[in-house]
Amino acid sequence: MDVFSHPEHEDHEIFQLMYEIARKRRYIRTREGANMNFDESDRQLYVGKHSEKEPLSRKKIPSIIIEEFMILANVCSAV
């Protein structure tokens, strides 16, 4: 997430492009009926001291990128 929140990071543009590809792949996949959206509403992660518990978001941008690129790799290897 640091790369996305800091545009001056050297890999910022690459990760932005990867996220755009992942979003488009997810759109195409769901449009074609291959929706694999897992419900994670019952899971919560906390960071910090016990008195400073803050839940992390369920789906972060890196998770979306990893999921979509792994699915795409599996599709490519199956062809």
Backbone hydrogen bonds, N-H to C=O, Kabsch-Sander energy under -0.5 kcal/mol:
donor,donor_aa,acceptor,acceptor_aa,energy
5,S,1,M,-1.8
6,H,2,D,-0.9
9,H,6,H,-2.2
12,H,9,H,-1.6
15,F,11,D,-2.3
16,Q,12,H,-2.1
17,L,13,E,-2.3
18,M,14,I,-2.5
19,Y,15,F,-2.3
20,E,16,Q,-2.1
21,I,17,L,-2.4
22,A,18,M,-2.5
23,R,19,Y,-2.6
24,K,20,E,-2.1
25,R,21,I,-2.7
26,R,22,A,-2.5
27,Y,23,R,-2.2
28,I,24,K,-2.5
29,R,25,R,-2.8
30,T,26,R,-2.5
31,R,27,Y,-2.3
32,E,28,I,-1.8
33,G,30,T,-1.2
34,A,29,R,-2.7
35,N,33,G,-0.9
36,M,34,A,-0.6
38,F,36,M,-0.9
40,E,38,F,-0.7
43,R,40,E,-1.6
47,V,54,E,-1.0
52,E,49,K,-1.6
53,K,50,H,-0.6
54,E,47,V,-0.8
56,L,45,L,-1.8
60,K,58,R,-0.6
64,I,60,K,-1.9
65,I,61,I,-2.4
66,I,62,P,-2.6
67,E,63,S,-2.7
68,E,64,I,-2.4
69,F,65,I,-2.4
70,M,66,I,-2.3
71,I,67,E,-2.3
72,L,68,E,-2.4
73,A,69,F,-2.2
74,N,70,M,-2.1
75,V,71,I,-2.3
76,C,72,L,-2.6
77,S,73,A,-2.2
78,A,74,N,-1.3
79,V,75,V,-0.8
79,V,76,C,-0.6
